[in-house]
Amino acid sequence: MKKQTLISLLCAGVLTAGAVTGLMGFANINTATDISTTSDKKVELISSSDIDTAEVSTDGTITGVSDVAAAVMPAVVSITNKSVQEVQNYFSRYGYGAPSYTEESTSAGSGIIIGQNDDELLICTNNHVVENATELTVGFADDSAYEAVVKGTDAANDLAVVAVKLDDISDDTMDAIKIAEIGDSDELLVGQQVVAIGNALGYGQSVTTGIVSALNRTIEIEGNEQTLIQTDAAINPGNSGGALLDMQGRVIGINSAKASANGVEGMGYAIPISTAKPILEDLMNKKTRTETVSEEDSAYIGISGQAVSNEMSELYGIPEGIYITDVSEDSPAEDAGLKKGDIITKFDGSSVTSMSALKETLAYYAAGEEVPVTISRQSGDGYEEQQVTLTLGALADYQSQADDSNSGK
């Protein structure tokens, strides 16, 4: 598998003020499952039914691109992300202001309705579409819009799942939308026709079409290597988190990047759905945490650490996450086997990138909860990924012990 180096690779195309980066949209077919029932069982993506013919001609079934587009629109959503970004102040070196400052920004992307549980409608998108979100809004095919929350993220694979409460969604909207049907990207052929639908330029749904240009392209995006589908279907800003569809309207890829440089045309990339499926199902089944715990139930881990940024990851060849600089004695972290030098990459299945982000996440977890934590530990010349179970400690007890120690007790 040959790794492809691009002059410029634009991450999955969120649309921001003053920015032109782009990725494409997702969709669903006529036979997609209507949203009508819920279940206590584990939520899974709806796999494609066996459709033997590429074109069907009667009874509202799919015959071409226009039929694919009409059928899948109910499963396409737009996602608006209001976030706070840290901006480096390059003039600070000359004595003008602080080294960095924060500013609010708004970006637009796309998403796919992929399932529901007893309480929520579940939508997949790219991680970078929802990154640093302080407020998320999802827009549906009937032009309605609802508040959403991030359910889980996987930054290394640029995937995320967001949730909208079913109680918030009107009956009219529920009647207008569908759950996407999932195809099999392992069965794709070079030259096969594909369709993309998404929130291009933030204007709403639009359709592009092309072919599968290549398979198993290894691309490096922001320090993470990914094996992707290459397509010449036009990719536009605002389509990030959308999907690539086969001619039966089944999702076979989630668009995530495009090549952009002088002389480069028609080189877009999508995450194969067969790669994304197990990750999305794990994120879909995470507990959604929207309420912080009480002060008496607040938890702690017992580490000090610093963020491993994308730039540091590329410079030093270490995974992105939180580099542990110290582990407190008799702490939950020590009991779980965490060590100085370990890098925490995921907390409860979701990516973590900084101590401040981990602290914010921890506010939704109570002392005594057992949480899976993914770490990268140095092994030989590289890092080996491991998972440990962390039993969160009571912050009140930790603070009491610290007070006693400081007072000489």
C-alpha positions in Angstrom: 0.0 0.0 0.0 1.7 3.2 -1.2 1.5 6.2 1.0 0.5 9.3 -0.9 2.1 12.7 -0.1 0.0 15.7 -1.0 1.1 19.3 -1.5 -1.9 20.4 0.5 -4.5 18.2 2.2 -7.6 19.9 3.5 -9.3 18.3 6.4 -12.8 17.1 5.8 -14.0 20.5 4.7 -15.9 22.3 7.5 -16.9 25.7 6.3 -15.8 28.6 8.5 -15.9 32.3 8.2 -13.1 33.3 5.7 -12.1 29.6 5.1 -12.6 27.5 2.0 -12.0 23.9 2.9 -14.4 21.2 2.1 -16.0 17.8 2.4 -18.9 16.0 1.2 -22.2 14.8 2.3 -24.0 11.7 3.2 -27.3 10.1 2.4 -29.8 7.2 2.4 -32.0 5.2 0.0 -35.7 4.5 -0.6 -35.5 1.3 1.4 -33.8 3.0 4.3 -35.5 2.2 7.6 -38.1 4.6 8.8 -37.7 6.0 12.3 -40.5 4.5 14.3 -39.3 2.1 16.9 -36.8 2.0 19.8 -35.1 -0.8 21.6 -33.2 -1.6 24.8 -30.7 -3.6 22.9 -27.3 -2.4 21.8 -27.6 0.1 18.9 -26.1 -1.1 15.6 -25.8 0.3 12.2 -28.4 -0.9 9.7 -26.6 -3.1 7.2 -27.6 -3.1 3.6 -30.2 -5.5 2.3 -29.1 -7.7 -0.6 -29.9 -5.7 -3.7 -28.6 -7.7 -6.7 -29.2 -5.1 -9.5 -27.4 -1.8 -9.8 -30.5 -0.2 -11.4 -34.1 -0.9 -10.7 -36.8 0.8 -12.7 -40.2 0.6 -10.9 -42.2 1.4 -7.8 -40.0 4.3 -6.6 -36.8 2.2 -6.6 -33.5 3.6 -7.7 -32.6 4.0 -11.4 -29.9 6.7 -11.3 -28.3 9.6 -9.6 -31.5 11.6 -9.3 -33.3 8.7 -7.6 -30.4 8.2 -5.2 -30.5 11.9 -4.4 -34.2 12.0 -3.8 -34.2 8.8 -1.7 -31.3 9.8 0.6 -32.1 13.4 1.4 -34.1 12.5 4.5 -31.0 11.0 6.1 -28.7 14.0 5.4 -28.3 16.7 8.1 -26.3 19.9 8.4 -24.3 20.5 11.6 -23.4 24.0 12.9 -20.7 24.2 15.5 -20.1 27.2 17.7 -16.7 26.8 19.4 -14.0 28.7 21.2 -10.6 28.4 19.5 -7.1 29.3 21.0 -5.2 31.5 18.6 -1.5 32.1 18.7 -0.5 35.7 18.9 2.7 35.9 16.8 3.2 39.5 17.7 3.7 38.6 21.3 7.4 37.9 20.6 7.7 41.6 19.9 5.9 42.6 23.2 2.4 43.0 21.8 0.0 41.1 23.9 -0.2 37.7 25.4 1.2 34.6 23.6 -2.3 33.4 22.8 -5.9 34.4 23.0 -9.3 32.8 22.5 -12.0 33.7 20.0 -15.4 32.4 19.1 -16.0 30.8 15.7 -18.8 29.2 13.8 -18.4 26.4 11.3 -20.7 24.3 9.2 -20.5 20.6 8.3 -22.6 17.6 7.4 -23.8 14.4 9.1 -25.7 11.2 8.7 -28.6 9.8 10.7 -27.3 6.3 11.6 -29.6 5.1 14.3 -31.6 5.7 17.5 -31.9 4.4 21.0 -34.8 4.8 23.5 -34.0 8.5 24.0 -31.9 9.8 21.2 -31.5 10.2 17.5 -27.9 9.3 16.6 -25.9 11.0 13.9 -22.3 10.4 12.7 -19.9 13.0 11.4 -16.2 13.8 11.4 -14.5 14.6 14.7 -13.2 17.9 13.4 -16.8 19.0 12.6 -17.7 18.9 16.3 -14.2 19.6 17.8 -14.2 22.2 20.7 -17.9 22.6 20.4 -19.7 24.8 22.9 -23.0 24.7 21.0 -24.1 22.2 18.3 -27.2 22.6 16.1 -28.4 19.9 13.7 -30.6 20.8 10.7 -32.9 18.2 9.2 -34.4 17.7 5.7 -37.6 19.5 6.6 -35.6 22.7 7.5 -36.1 22.2 11.2 -33.1 22.6 13.6 -32.5 21.2 17.0 -29.8 21.3 19.7 -27.4 18.4 19.8 -24.6 17.1 22.1 -21.5 15.1 21.4 -21.9 11.5 22.4 -18.4 10.3 21.6 -15.4 11.1 19.4 -12.4 9.2 17.9 -9.9 11.9 16.8 -7.4 9.4 15.3 -10.0 8.2 12.9 -11.7 11.6 12.5 -15.1 10.2 13.6 -17.8 11.3 16.0 -21.4 10.6 17.0 -23.8 13.3 18.1 -27.2 12.9 19.7 -30.5 14.8 19.5 -33.1 14.0 22.2 -36.1 12.3 20.7 -38.4 14.3 23.0 -37.2 17.5 21.4 -38.0 16.4 17.8 -41.5 17.1 16.5 -43.6 14.4 15.0 -43.5 16.2 11.6 -39.7 16.0 11.6 -39.7 12.4 12.7 -42.0 11.6 9.7 -39.7 13.5 7.3 -36.4 11.8 8.2 -34.9 8.3 7.8 -32.0 6.2 9.1 -29.2 5.5 6.6 -28.5 2.1 5.2 -24.9 1.0 5.4 -23.1 -0.7 2.5 -19.9 -2.6 2.3 -16.8 -0.7 1.3 -14.8 -3.9 1.1 -16.8 -4.8 -2.1 -15.9 -1.5 -3.9 -14.3 -1.6 -7.3 -12.1 1.0 -8.9 -14.2 2.8 -11.5 -17.5 2.2 -9.7 -19.9 5.2 -9.8 -20.6 7.0 -6.5 -22.7 9.9 -5.3 -22.1 12.4 -2.6 -24.7 14.7 -0.9 -24.0 17.4 1.7 -24.2 20.9 3.1 -21.9 22.5 0.5 -20.8 26.0 1.4 -23.4 25.9 4.2 -26.1 26.6 1.6 -27.9 23.3 2.2 -27.9 19.9 0.4 -26.3 19.6 -2.9 -25.4 16.5 -5.0 -22.1 15.6 -6.8 -21.2 12.4 -8.6 -18.0 10.6 -9.8 -16.2 7.3 -9.5 -14.0 5.4 -7.1 -10.6 6.6 -8.3 -8.5 4.4 -6.1 -8.7 2.2 -3.0 -6.5 1.8 0.1 -4.8 5.2 -0.2 -2.7 5.8 2.8 -2.9 9.5 3.6 -1.4 11.5 6.5 -3.9 14.0 7.9 -2.8 16.2 10.9 -0.3 13.6 12.0 -2.6 10.6 11.7 -2.2 8.0 9.0 -5.5 6.8 7.5 -6.3 4.3 4.7 -9.0 6.0 2.6 -11.1 5.7 -0.5 -10.1 8.2 -3.3 -12.9 9.6 -5.4 -13.2 12.4 -8.1 -16.7 13.3 -6.9 -16.5 17.1 -6.2 -15.8 17.9 -2.6 -16.8 21.3 -1.3 -16.5 23.3 1.9 -19.2 22.4 4.4 -19.6 18.8 3.4 -17.4 17.4 6.1 -18.9 14.4 7.9 -21.1 13.5 4.9 -20.9 10.2 3.0 -20.1 8.6 -0.2 -22.9 6.4 -1.6 -23.1 3.6 -4.1 -25.8 3.5 -6.7 -28.1 1.7 -4.4 -27.9 4.6 -2.1 -25.9 2.8 0.6 -23.3 4.5 2.6 -19.8 3.2 1.6 -17.7 6.0 2.9 -17.6 9.1 5.1 -15.9 12.0 3.3 -13.0 13.5 5.3 -10.4 15.2 3.2 -9.5 16.7 -0.2 -6.3 17.6 -2.0 -6.0 21.2 -2.7 -3.1 22.7 -4.7 -2.4 24.4 -8.0 -2.8 21.8 -10.7 -4.6 19.3 -8.5 -8.2 18.4 -9.5 -10.7 15.8 -8.4 -8.8 14.2 -5.5 -11.1 13.6 -2.5 -10.9 11.1 0.2 -13.4 9.2 2.3 -13.2 6.9 5.4 -14.3 3.4 4.3 -17.5 2.5 6.0 -16.2 -1.0 6.9 -13.4 0.7 8.8 -15.8 3.2 10.5 -18.6 0.8 11.4 -17.2 -0.8 14.6 -15.9 2.6 15.8 -19.3 4.3 15.2 -21.2 1.4 17.0 -18.9 1.8 20.0 -19.6 5.6 20.1 -23.3 5.1 19.5 -23.5 2.9 22.6 -21.7 5.3 25.0 -23.7 6.9 27.7 -24.5 10.5 26.8 -23.5 12.8 29.7 -25.1 16.2 29.7 -25.3 16.9 33.5 -22.4 17.5 35.7 -22.3 15.6 39.0 -22.8 17.2 42.4 -19.8 18.6 44.3 -19.8 15.7 46.8 -19.7 13.2 44.0 -16.9 14.9 42.1 -14.1 12.6 41.0 -10.4 12.8 40.5 -7.7 10.7 38.7 -4.4 11.7 40.3 -2.2 12.8 37.5 -0.4 15.8 36.2 0.1 16.1 32.4 0.5 18.2 29.4 -1.1 18.1 25.9 0.7 16.4 23.0 -0.4 18.6 20.2 -0.5 17.7 16.5 2.7 19.7 16.0 4.5 17.9 18.9 3.2 14.5 17.7 4.8 15.1 14.3 8.0 16.6 15.7 8.7 13.9 18.3 6.9 10.9 16.8 4.6 10.3 19.7 0.8 9.9 19.8 -1.5 12.8 20.4 -3.2 13.0 23.8 -2.1 13.8 27.4 1.5 13.0 28.3 1.6 12.0 32.0 4.3 14.0 33.8 3.4 12.7 37.3 1.2 10.1 39.0 0.1 10.8 42.6 0.9 8.2 45.2 -2.1 6.0 46.3 -4.2 7.6 43.6 -6.7 6.0 41.3 -4.2 6.4 38.4 -1.5 4.6 40.3 -4.0 1.8 41.3 -4.9 1.4 37.6 -1.2 1.0 36.6 -0.7 4.4 34.9 2.9 5.6 34.9 4.9 8.7 34.2 5.5 8.9 30.4 2.3 7.2 29.4 0.1 9.1 27.0 -3.7 9.0 27.6 -5.4 9.0 24.1 -8.9 8.0 25.1 -11.1 8.4 28.2 -14.2 6.2 28.2 -13.8 5.6 24.5 -13.6 9.2 23.5 -10.4 11.1 22.4 -8.8 13.5 24.9 -6.3 16.1 23.8 -5.6 18.3 26.8 -5.7 18.4 30.6 -8.3 21.1 30.5 -10.5 19.0 28.2 -10.1 16.0 30.5 -11.0 18.1 33.5 -14.2 19.3 31.8 -15.0 15.7 30.8 -14.4 14.5 34.4 -17.1 16.9 35.7 -19.7 14.5 34.2 -18.4 11.4 36.1 -19.0 10.4 39.7 -16.5 9.0 42.2 -16.5 5.3 42.2 -17.3 4.9 38.5 -15.1 2.4 36.5 -13.9 4.0 33.2 -11.9 2.4 30.4 -8.8 4.5 29.6 -6.7 3.9 26.5 -3.0 4.7 26.8 0.1 4.6 24.6 3.1 3.3 26.5 6.7 3.4 25.2 7.8 0.0 24.0 11.2 -0.4 22.3 11.4 2.2 19.5 7.7 3.0 19.5 4.5 3.1 21.5 2.2 0.3 22.3 -1.6 0.9 22.9 -3.1 -0.6 26.0 -6.4 -0.3 27.8 -6.7 0.0 31.6 -9.8 0.3 33.9 -9.7 3.3 36.1 -11.9 3.5 39.2 -12.4 7.2 39.9 -11.6 8.5 43.3 -13.6 10.9 45.4 -12.2 14.5 45.0 -13.5 15.5 48.5 -11.4 12.7 50.1 -8.3 13.7 48.1 -8.7 17.4 49.0 -9.2 16.4 52.7 -6.0 14.4 52.6 -4.1 17.2 51.0 -5.4 19.7 53.6 -4.3 17.3 56.4 -0.9 16.9 54.8 -0.4 20.6 54.4 -1.5 21.3 58.1 1.0 18.6 59.3 -1.6 16.1 60.5 
